[in-house]
Amino acid sequence: QSHQTSPRAVPTMSVGNFLGKKSFHTSKLANQEKVWIAQRKEDDEKKKIDALRKQMAEENQVHELRRMYEQSSGVARPERLDWMYEGAMAMRAEKDKDDVLLGKKMEIKPEQDEVKRLKDEG
């Protein structure tokens, strides 16, 4: 006998089987999960962008209404930096309201009293 192997003895692997074992193949559950997570992140990002656009449109509308009021009444409001603090203060006030409703003990810090006093004076 010769040492030649028969064609049946050579393992054959189809192309589909070969690609299915690769780490980048689309049928692998891990890859499908990565795609799904990436799509969720993209959807969340789009929602955030839409929310920011809506917020900017509302702010622009408020600014335009104030400008129109100033023009019609002839009373000009002094330019102040309140807009910088409205977001942070509103968030803090909302958190404080939640804490009060939950019955948490609140501490009033001296700097908070100073801020309130200055805000009342201005």
Contacts in CASP RR format, 6 or more apart in sequence:
PFRMAT RR
TARGET T0000
AUTHOR 0000-0000-0000
METHOD contacts of the structure
MODEL  1
QSHQTSPRAVPTMSVGNFLGKKSFHTSKLANQEKVWIAQRKEDDEKKKID
ALRKQMAEENQVHELRRMYEQSSGVARPERLDWMYEGAMAMRAEKDKDDV
LLGKKMEIKPEQDEVKRLKDEG
19 25 0 8 1.000
20 27 0 8 1.000
20 28 0 8 1.000
24 31 0 8 1.000
25 31 0 8 1.000
26 32 0 8 1.000
66 77 0 8 1.000
70 76 0 8 1.000
70 77 0 8 1.000
96 106 0 8 1.000
99 106 0 8 1.000
100 106 0 8 1.000
END
